[in-house]
Amino acid sequence: MTESSQKATDPILTFEGKRYALNTLPDELKELVRGMQVADAQLRMHEDTLKVLAVGRQTMARQLNEKLKDIKALP
């Protein structure tokens, strides 16, 4: 692999509008980047979970509404 093609595949960190060669950062900063990636993945997972729960709740509300049609409501 040539040096130029190797540089093209090196990971780049873009943070607050600035770009950094990830492999050249100190280990402490690489750990912070990995931690942020994990946090982002967890946020996406939980956002998806919330969407699934919201759809489930809507379905239960429709079922409740349908079953309450035959029951007399209080005045």
C-alpha positions in Angstrom: 0.0 0.0 0.0 1.4 3.4 -0.9 1.6 6.2 1.6 -1.1 8.2 -0.1 -3.5 5.3 -0.2 -2.8 4.5 3.4 -3.6 8.1 4.4 -6.9 7.9 2.5 -8.0 5.0 4.7 -6.8 6.5 8.0 -9.8 7.3 10.3 -10.6 11.0 10.7 -12.3 12.5 13.7 -14.4 15.5 12.9 -15.3 17.4 16.0 -16.8 20.9 16.3 -15.9 21.6 12.7 -12.3 20.5 12.9 -10.7 17.4 11.6 -8.1 15.2 13.3 -6.1 12.1 12.3 -7.6 9.7 14.8 -4.5 7.4 14.9 -2.2 10.3 15.9 -4.2 11.3 18.9 -3.0 10.3 22.4 -4.6 7.1 23.8 -6.5 9.1 26.4 -8.3 11.0 23.6 -8.9 7.8 21.6 -10.6 6.4 24.7 -12.8 9.5 25.0 -13.8 9.1 21.3 -14.6 5.4 21.8 -16.7 6.3 24.9 -18.6 8.9 22.9 -19.2 6.3 20.1 -20.6 3.8 22.7 -22.8 6.6 24.2 -24.1 7.5 20.7 -24.9 3.8 20.0 -26.7 3.5 23.3 -28.7 6.7 22.7 -29.8 5.4 19.2 -30.7 2.0 20.8 -32.8 3.6 23.5 -34.5 6.0 21.0 -35.5 3.0 19.0 -36.8 1.3 22.1 -38.9 4.4 22.9 -40.3 4.3 19.4 -41.3 0.7 19.8 -42.9 1.4 23.2 -44.8 4.3 21.7 -46.2 2.1 18.9 -47.2 -0.5 21.5 -48.9 2.0 23.6 -50.8 3.4 20.7 -52.0 -0.1 19.8 -53.1 -0.7 23.4 -54.9 2.6 23.4 -56.8 1.7 20.2 -57.7 -1.7 21.7 -58.9 -0.1 25.0 -60.9 2.4 23.0 -62.5 -0.4 20.9 -63.4 -2.4 24.0 -64.8 0.6 25.9 -67.3 1.3 23.2 -69.7 -1.3 24.7 -69.3 -0.1 28.2 -71.4 2.8 29.6 -69.3 5.8 30.8 -70.0 7.6 34.0 -71.8 10.9 33.8 
